[in-house]
Structures are given as structure tokens and as C-alpha cells.
């Protein structure tokens, strides 16, 4: 018997305008916390978690280009 697996979560597809605004916001400030993250998420129609994860991805890709 195979153990029960949790169904995979559907990956968020950001719109081009959301990505642009997230990237612009990241360029201004590499760390977004608290109310700033709430406001950004609300303005883009995303959850705070989606904003946080996107910042993590942007941070890791900017570090790769730095090295």
C-alpha cells in the first residue's frame, strides 16, 4: 500500500503586471515585512505568502547573478 499523499498545490501564475510591480518593489527594497507586505499583497491581489515567496525567489536569483 502506498501512503496517502497530499495533493500538489497549484502553482501561482503571476500576471506580467504583477511581476513587474513585484520586481520594481524588490529593486527599491530587498526586504518587505509587516504592513508593507500586506499593502503590496492587497494592491496586487495576492496573498502575503505569495509576496513573501516571490521576494525569496527574486532574492535568490539576484544573488546568483551577483556571483
C-alpha positions in Angstrom: 0.0 0.0 0.0 1.2 3.5 -0.8 1.0 6.1 1.9 -1.6 8.9 1.5 0.0 11.8 -0.3 -1.2 15.4 0.0 -2.3 16.7 -3.4 0.1 19.0 -5.1 -0.7 22.7 -4.7 -1.4 24.5 -8.0 1.5 26.9 -8.8 0.6 30.6 -8.8 0.8 32.2 -12.2 1.6 35.8 -11.7 0.4 38.2 -14.4 3.1 40.3 -16.2 1.9 43.4 -14.4 2.1 41.7 -11.0 5.7 40.5 -11.8 6.7 44.0 -12.9 5.4 45.6 -9.8 7.0 42.9 -7.6 10.3 43.4 -9.3 10.2 47.2 -9.1 9.3 46.9 -5.4 12.2 44.5 -4.8 14.6 46.8 -6.5 13.6 49.6 -4.1 13.8 47.4 -1.0 15.1 43.8 -0.8 13.2 43.2 2.4 9.4 43.6 2.8 7.8 43.0 6.2 4.6 43.7 8.1 2.3 46.4 6.9 4.3 47.0 3.7 3.9 43.3 2.7 0.2 43.5 3.5 -0.2 46.6 1.4 1.8 45.2 -1.6 -0.2 42.0 -1.5 -3.5 43.9 -1.3 -2.6 46.2 -4.2 -1.6 43.3 -6.4 -4.5 41.0 -5.5 -2.1 38.4 -3.9 -1.7 36.8 -0.5 1.1 37.9 1.8 2.6 34.4 1.4 2.7 34.8 -2.4 4.6 38.1 -2.0 7.0 36.6 0.5 7.8 33.6 -1.7 8.2 35.9 -4.7 10.7 38.0 -2.8 12.6 34.9 -1.8 12.8 33.8 -5.4 13.9 37.3 -6.5 16.5 37.4 -3.8 18.0 34.0 -4.8 18.1 35.0 -8.5 19.7 38.3 -7.7 22.4 36.5 -5.6 23.1 34.1 -8.5 23.7 37.0 -10.9 25.9 38.6 -8.2 28.2 35.5 -8.0 
